[in-house]
Amino acid sequence: MSRSRQVRGFTLIEMVVTMSIFAILVAVGVPTMRTWVMNNKVRTVTDALQTGLRAAQAESLRRSRQVVFALTNSTTPDSVLPLPAAADATSWAIYTVPSMTDGSEPITFVQSGIISNASANVLMNSNGVAALCFNSMGRLVGNASANVTAVTGGATCTAAAQQFNISANGSDRPLQVNLTLGGQVHMCDPAIALSAAHPEGC
């Protein structure tokens, strides 16, 4: 006579304990995941801003002429002249500055990029700066007529070092982009003091 083998499943108590442990892990992990996602969005916006600034400086050196880097909310910066520049905008655009003042030389659109279209809830503080000008040596230079129309902030390029602060609600890693008078772009962490041991600090 063969003995039937009992098939044993989960008991109600085992199921409740398993679900409780799972709920605790989710409750602990969700805030951490949200912070990680927002930190990545801050980094994405920072990288996009750095890309635009470095591209503008590189174009000024390559073309050996003054180039404008402008922040804008325009979705078609290549077809809108003068460009409506705005501080803390969602995109950037690069134009050349005509060397002739008689209007015989056209403004040349170089390229544009998106700063925060895919990174909602990320805040960029450009400290009121809407446009920056790089001279043929790649340095920041003043220009009272930078081929942009100010919507917010100043459309006039000033020869001064600039600082951009990028942050987001839910992020614990705000970032900062510093642009020196010589045109060097440096991303740093404002929560860390700059030192030989911490080159990522501000």
C-alpha positions, 0 to 999 in steps of 0.5 A: 500500500503506497502512502500518499505524499502531502503537498504543503503550501504557504500558510496564512501566517507565512503569507502575512509575514512575507507581505509585511516584509515586502511592504517594509522594503518598499517603504524604505526603498521608494524615497531613496529611489525618488531621490536617485531619480531627481539627482539624475535629472539635476545631473542631466540639466547640468550636463546640458548647460555645460555642453552648450557653454563649451560648444559656444566657446569652441565655436568662438575659437574655431571661427575666430570671432565673437559668439553669443550663447543665449538662454531661450524658451523659443522652440525654433531658435534657428528661425527667430531673429533677434533671439528672445533670450530669457534667464533660467530658460529651457533651451540654449542657442549659439549665434555668431556676432557680425563683425561688420556693424553696417548690417552687411553681414548676417547673423549666423545660427550655429546650433541649439540644445535643450536644457530641461525639457526632459527633466521636469521640476528641475530649477536652474538659477542663472542669476539673471543672465540671459546671454553670454558672449565669447570673443575670438580668444574664447574669453567672456566679453562685454557686448551691449548688442548681442543680437538677442532681445531680453524677455527676462534678465539682461540681453547685454553680455557682461565681461564677468565670471558667471555662476549657474545653480541647478537644483530640484525638489526631492534632490539632495545633490544640487550642482553648480556650473561656474564659468570663468572670465577666461571661458573655462567651465567647471561643474561642482558640488556646492555641498563640498568645499573645493580642495586638493582632496575634493576637486569636485567641490565648489 
